[in-house]
Amino acid sequence: MASILRATFATAARHGARLLSTLAAEVHPARRTLILGGARSGKSRYAEQLLNDARRVVYVATGLPPGDDQEWAERVLRHRERRPDHWETVETTQVAAVLRAADAPVLVDCLATWLARICDDVGAWDDKPDWRQRLATEVDDLVQAWRTARVPVVAVSNEVGSGVVPSTWSGRLFRDQLGVLNRRMAGESDAVLLMVAGRPIRLEAP
């Protein structure tokens, strides 16, 4: 009887340890977490929740300032109101530099707006002769900084490759380049999640 009880307790202990390990992985974000999703999928909100317990967070906003666009201004305001007061917001496209200098967890929201602005900076929309090389350099720099980040980092990006084929050359260019960026960032991430209707789905490495 004693041996049966010992075996039972040992089995329960192993199951308990595995459960605690699973719960810890769900509560504490991985070192590098990439969150993908479509419009209004809940990806930004979920990313913010992952870092809610951090004493300090550097929030990197990559979108353009709203200017006279009232609808965009309201979007930006909603995002700001959700963030804790003690979070530091940095509005920039120099994401790689922020990642390298960070001494606190970083949340990047989002890679799609970052890519759109970089495409504009390197002349992709005008099909300038050297835009592909310049874009590749920017992406390489970002991926390298993401790979070597010394603090927990979370990045949000749009998943745009599952819909209809864009009708314009620039739309197809952006879709393809964002797909490449997402794939490369995923390859350097410890956890990759796909948000669908507010529910996170963990994507396993191939």
C-alpha positions as a printed NumPy array, in Angstrom:
array([[  0.   ,   0.   ,   0.   ],
       [  2.794,   2.393,   0.901],
       [  4.481,   1.867,  -2.458],
       [  1.189,   2.53 ,  -4.272],
       [  0.686,   5.769,  -2.329],
       [  4.238,   6.895,  -3.052],
       [  3.763,   6.222,  -6.766],
       [  0.439,   8.071,  -6.75 ],
       [  1.922,  11.102,  -5.001],
       [  4.914,  11.094,  -7.359],
       [  2.634,  11.055, -10.407],
       [  0.5  ,  13.869,  -8.967],
       [  3.634,  15.897,  -8.249],
       [  4.849,  15.507, -11.827],
       [  1.481,  16.549, -13.218],
       [  1.401,  19.493, -10.807],
       [  4.851,  20.645, -11.867],
       [  3.87 ,  20.491, -15.533],
       [  0.692,  22.446, -14.809],
       [  2.588,  25.15 , -12.933],
       [  5.111,  25.362, -15.749],
       [  2.303,  25.783, -18.295],
       [  0.578,  28.448, -16.213],
       [  3.834,  30.342, -15.739],
       [  4.418,  30.344, -19.486],
       [  0.946,  31.783, -20.007],
       [  1.274,  34.455, -17.318],
       [  4.826,  35.614, -18.047],
       [  5.674,  36.59 , -21.617],
       [  8.501,  34.851, -23.408],
       [ 11.694,  36.788, -24.018],
       [ 10.616,  37.658, -27.584],
       [  6.897,  37.485, -28.387],
       [  5.36 ,  38.258, -31.783],
       [  1.594,  38.741, -31.967],
       [ -0.105,  38.639, -35.37 ],
       [ -3.727,  39.29 , -36.275],
       [ -6.19 ,  41.013, -38.513],
       [ -8.042,  44.274, -37.943],
       [ -9.807,  44.454, -34.576],
       [ -8.608,  40.974, -33.666],
       [ -7.495,  42.113, -30.207],
       [ -3.775,  41.825, -30.891],
       [ -2.776,  45.184, -29.386],
       [ -4.9  ,  44.733, -26.28 ],
       [ -3.496,  41.245, -25.711],
       [  0.071,  42.493, -26.168],
       [ -0.532,  45.17 , -23.551],
       [ -1.939,  42.6  , -21.122],
       [  1.231,  40.524, -21.386],
       [  3.209,  43.4  , -19.848],
       [  0.609,  44.694, -17.385],
       [  2.624,  43.579, -14.368],
       [  5.882,  45.205, -15.465],
       [  7.   ,  48.122, -13.337],
       [  8.103,  50.017, -16.427],
       [  7.442,  49.487, -20.129],
       [  8.751,  51.316, -23.192],
       [  5.867,  51.522, -25.666],
       [  7.097,  52.158, -29.224],
       [  4.365,  53.727, -31.355],
       [  5.37 ,  53.499, -35.002],
       [  2.344,  55.174, -36.59 ],
       [  2.318,  58.674, -37.992],
       [  0.989,  61.475, -35.769],
       [ -2.734,  61.977, -36.49 ],
       [ -2.461,  65.526, -37.861],
       [ -5.882,  66.601, -39.164],
       [ -7.208,  63.026, -39.458],
       [ -9.891,  62.926, -36.756],
       [-10.567,  59.198, -37.071],
       [ -6.87 ,  58.386, -36.724],
       [ -6.599,  60.764, -33.774],
       [ -9.416,  58.891, -32.018],
       [ -7.65 ,  55.576, -32.609],
       [ -4.427,  56.946, -31.127],
       [ -6.334,  58.351, -28.134],
       [ -7.994,  54.996, -27.413],
       [ -4.609,  53.287, -27.412],
       [ -3.132,  55.914, -25.106],
       [ -6.009,  55.69 , -22.646],
       [ -5.54 ,  51.923, -22.328],
       [ -1.875,  52.192, -21.37 ],
       [ -0.841,  52.616, -17.716],
       [  0.414,  56.066, -16.771],
       [  3.846,  54.745, -15.823],
       [  4.537,  53.404, -19.319],
       [  6.934,  55.457, -21.419],
       [  5.73 ,  56.153, -24.973],
       [  8.264,  56.661, -27.766],
       [  6.913,  57.68 , -31.177],
       [  9.569,  56.689, -33.695],
       [ 10.525,  54.453, -36.598],
       [ 13.958,  53.859, -35.04 ],
       [ 12.747,  50.656, -33.44 ],
       [ 16.096,  48.856, -33.659],
       [ 17.802,  51.643, -31.721],
       [ 15.144,  51.515, -28.997],
       [ 15.497,  47.741, -28.676],
       [ 19.274,  47.977, -28.323],
       [ 19.143,  50.726, -25.699],
       [ 16.209,  49.379, -23.675],
       [ 16.628,  48.623, -19.976],
       [ 12.937,  47.764, -19.506],
       [ 10.434,  45.601, -21.412],
       [  9.516,  46.97 , -24.85 ],
       [  6.213,  46.773, -26.724],
       [  6.3  ,  47.651, -30.428],
       [  2.932,  48.512, -31.995],
       [  3.059,  47.877, -34.777],
       [  5.4  ,  46.409, -37.396],
       [  2.939,  47.038, -40.232],
       [  2.888,  50.795, -39.684],
       [  6.665,  50.734, -39.222],
       [  7.079,  48.983, -42.571],
       [  4.731,  51.398, -44.345],
       [  6.737,  54.37 , -43.118],
       [ 10.069,  52.74 , -44.005],
       [  8.775,  51.942, -47.492],
       [  7.946,  55.621, -47.83 ],
       [ 11.392,  56.67 , -46.566],
       [ 13.299,  54.421, -48.987],
       [ 11.183,  55.335, -52.013],
       [  9.484,  51.983, -52.485],
       [  6.181,  53.508, -53.59 ],
       [  8.002,  55.409, -56.351],
       [ 10.012,  52.313, -57.319],
       [ 13.326,  54.092, -56.882],
       [ 16.305,  52.062, -58.142],
       [ 17.84 ,  51.314, -54.729],
       [ 14.717,  50.929, -52.587],
       [ 14.959,  47.148, -52.236],
       [ 18.49 ,  47.259, -50.868],
       [ 17.691,  50.122, -48.517],
       [ 14.595,  48.337, -47.245],
       [ 16.54 ,  45.098, -46.774],
       [ 19.107,  46.982, -44.697],
       [ 16.399,  48.428, -42.438],
       [ 14.716,  45.049, -41.987],
       [ 18.045,  43.298, -41.295],
       [ 18.825,  45.884, -38.621],
       [ 15.441,  45.449, -36.951],
       [ 15.611,  41.648, -36.963],
       [ 19.138,  41.691, -35.547],
       [ 18.124,  44.07 , -32.738],
       [ 15.086,  41.906, -31.98 ],
       [ 17.262,  38.774, -31.865],
       [ 19.751,  40.292, -29.412],
       [ 17.326,  42.213, -27.166],
       [ 18.399,  41.987, -23.515],
       [ 14.915,  42.626, -22.118],
       [ 11.492,  41.052, -22.747],
       [ 10.123,  42.391, -26.024],
       [  6.661,  42.121, -27.558],
       [  5.807,  43.159, -31.11 ],
       [  2.423,  43.453, -32.811],
       [  1.949,  43.038, -36.553],
       [ -0.868,  42.653, -39.037],
       [ -1.529,  39.415, -40.87 ],
       [ -2.563,  40.621, -44.331],
       [ -1.747,  37.665, -46.559],
       [ -4.97 ,  35.711, -46.08 ],
       [ -7.371,  38.026, -47.897],
       [ -7.905,  39.004, -51.506],
       [ -4.956,  39.907, -53.694],
       [ -4.55 ,  43.717, -53.625],
       [ -5.585,  45.386, -56.857],
       [ -2.644,  47.822, -56.921],
       [  1.096,  47.293, -57.353],
       [  1.836,  49.158, -54.109],
       [ -0.698,  47.051, -52.237],
       [  0.865,  43.822, -53.456],
       [  4.329,  45.142, -52.661],
       [  3.31 ,  45.965, -49.088],
       [  1.551,  42.624, -48.588],
       [  4.592,  40.699, -49.777],
       [  7.128,  42.713, -47.805],
       [  5.068,  42.503, -44.613],
       [  4.788,  38.75 , -45.072],
       [  8.563,  38.514, -45.325],
       [  9.051,  40.733, -42.268],
       [  6.563,  38.739, -40.186],
       [  8.219,  35.474, -41.176],
       [ 11.687,  36.707, -40.284],
       [ 10.57 ,  38.144, -36.948],
       [  8.737,  34.915, -36.145],
       [ 11.907,  32.977, -36.87 ],
       [ 13.696,  34.958, -34.147],
       [ 10.852,  34.826, -31.602],
       [ 10.38 ,  32.535, -28.632],
       [  6.592,  32.725, -28.89 ],
       [  4.361,  33.556, -31.872],
       [  0.636,  34.077, -31.382],
       [ -2.151,  34.573, -33.904],
       [ -5.153,  36.524, -32.612],
       [ -8.519,  35.429, -34.018],
       [-11.675,  37.131, -32.71 ],
       [ -9.899,  38.076, -29.507],
       [ -8.554,  34.568, -28.881],
       [ -4.817,  33.842, -28.964],
       [ -3.633,  30.795, -30.886],
       [ -0.05 ,  29.733, -30.266],
       [  1.83 ,  28.96 , -33.476],
       [  4.412,  26.197, -33.123],
       [  7.732,  26.293, -34.96 ],
       [  7.983,  23.948, -37.98 ]])
